[in-house]
Amino acid sequence: MPPVMDEGRKRVIGIMAAILASLHMRTADDLFGGPQGSPRTDKLIAASIQWAEKIMDKIDTTFGAPLTK
């Protein structure tokens, strides 16, 4: 089973990853690819998610871990 993540945190990472990925998508083919997707786009999205998670970790380190309920 994958680790559980707070939904709000997941949304923030998703938004950050989308912004990071969009900075590197130069053509419509990068964005849409084909019916099966594009290996370049898949790798770009995966890298963007990793960077977004690293950014969130840095924020947590600098300003403290998120509060849990």
Residue pairs with C-beta under 8 A, 6 or more apart in sequence:
6 66
9 56
9 66
12 56
13 49
13 52
13 53
13 56
14 52
16 48
16 51
16 52
16 55
16 56
17 45
17 48
17 49
17 51
17 52
18 48
20 48
20 51
20 52
21 44
21 45
21 48
24 30
24 44
24 48
25 31
25 41
25 44
29 38
30 38
30 40
30 41
30 44
31 41
33 41
60 66
